[in-house]
Amino acid sequence: MRRRPTATGEQEDHAVRFAWWVSFFVTVALVAVLGIARSSQAASTAPDPSGAAIGAAAFLEAEPEEEGEAGIFEEWEAEDCEIGECEDEEAAEEAPSECLLSEASASVTAVAAHDKLRLSVRYTALTPAAVSIGYRLRGAKGSLSFTEQARFSRSGTFHHTEILSEAQMAKVLAAKSFTVQVRALNTPGYCLDLLDQSLTVKRAGPSGPSWSDAASRRS
């Protein structure tokens, strides 16, 4: 015979179903809470795009400048110190006798029609000496440097003419200034900047512009 469901059995079924639905809703709620927590944590640790941009800009600004042309200038500056920054007072007192040269006054003139650059150095030496001369221009069209060696007597004027290409002459005509370094060979390191000059006075002339320094550097 088939039994009829009793009231007690129906109550038990309802209780089981209710417990199952409560468990289901609790599980869904836990999953939702965990998802929200993970999203908040990811947002707090994500990189700031604006901060990355600032860091990249700072890195670009910190990149080294382009190196200058190799030559007598880099060799001399690396040997001891920058121009005008030697602070060895005892060495400076010995410079007149140890450095051999006591005075130099330079000027540079461009001969535009013939693509020539003329250097003149009026000097005084304590004794005849072999000398290295470097001069470099800086201007809107870039830098250009030259080096020469000569033998100075006790006093006189050294002249030298460079034959230039059209591109080099264009740099010369656009030059704002020249740096001239005169140094007797085989002398102490502190002699390197004794007679350095910055030719910043630019004047127009019949053959082309010239550059000079109003005051010469003396020992």
PyMOL commands that set and color helices and strands:
alter all, ss='L'
color gray80, all
select helices_A, chain A and resi 7-45+49-62+72-79+89-98+112-114+166-173+189-191
alter helices_A, ss='H'
color red, helices_A
select strands_A, chain A and resi 101-111+116-125+129-139+144-152+155-163+175-184+197-199+201-203+210-212+217-218
alter strands_A, ss='S'
color yellow, strands_A
deselect
rebuild
show_as cartoon
